[in-house]
């Protein structure tokens, strides 16, 4: 896989022409380093009542620089991996720094980012055997918690746009599988979907996209990315192949790297630059081998 990485990246050089902005084939040096001379967004911890689980649950929420309650914002729900919790992105991925820097450079739309705990169970801590069956099942249960509890809470408490066109979901590893499962399984709720290094919890492509025509009509952007040395690459690859065979527009982005935050931070950087903007699905094929 290492040998084909330069070719894969070279195929993405058309980003700027496609989307009317300067193309960066990957995040530039310093994209995740705090800059002292720019406005900063804010990270807060919130607690929301979960009827699905039967307890109050925690999530982190990022509000952008110059956030105002008098303005309505689109929302990105950003999910963690099997060994993490609502703080995994914050502790290892510096999402607030990446987004602050993108705002300062005028490269992304103002948005609220919600980082929940995707392990929907009463004791949702990432302790003990994180691979235990009950904990894996809790990641699937989170779909109900997300749709029935968290999203309604966010839409009640924050000034957000409630149409599906202004709601995105993305995640890493187990959270990447959740994002594809929940996003593609609920196209009435999400128009922007991304899986970074999606894990084995990712459903079979035929289950993810049973009706390609509906997916073509409703998706604004479907992003699938992975490191070329990742042992889980096959799950992204099988989804990509099915989408190609069924003519479902998407971006398939393979980059040098393994199953790690180097890849996931780059995925967040690249995906967030495209969110909630006008994109042309007919050009996505330029990213495919």
Secondary structure as GFF3:
##gff-version 3
##sequence-region A 1 289
A	DSSP	alpha_helix	2	10	.	.	.	ID=ss1
A	DSSP	alpha_helix	15	19	.	.	.	ID=ss2
A	DSSP	beta_strand	42	50	.	.	.	ID=ss3
A	DSSP	beta_strand	55	63	.	.	.	ID=ss4
A	DSSP	beta_strand	74	79	.	.	.	ID=ss5
A	DSSP	alpha_helix	88	93	.	.	.	ID=ss6
A	DSSP	alpha_helix	95	104	.	.	.	ID=ss7
A	DSSP	beta_strand	111	116	.	.	.	ID=ss8
A	DSSP	alpha_helix	133	145	.	.	.	ID=ss9
A	DSSP	pi_helix	146	150	.	.	.	ID=ss10
A	DSSP	alpha_helix	151	157	.	.	.	ID=ss11
A	DSSP	three_ten_helix	164	166	.	.	.	ID=ss12
A	DSSP	beta_strand	167	172	.	.	.	ID=ss13
A	DSSP	alpha_helix	174	185	.	.	.	ID=ss14
A	DSSP	beta_strand	192	196	.	.	.	ID=ss15
A	DSSP	alpha_helix	205	208	.	.	.	ID=ss16
A	DSSP	alpha_helix	212	218	.	.	.	ID=ss17
A	DSSP	beta_strand	221	227	.	.	.	ID=ss18
A	DSSP	alpha_helix	233	245	.	.	.	ID=ss19
A	DSSP	beta_strand	251	255	.	.	.	ID=ss20
A	DSSP	alpha_helix	261	274	.	.	.	ID=ss21
A	DSSP	three_ten_helix	281	287	.	.	.	ID=ss22
###
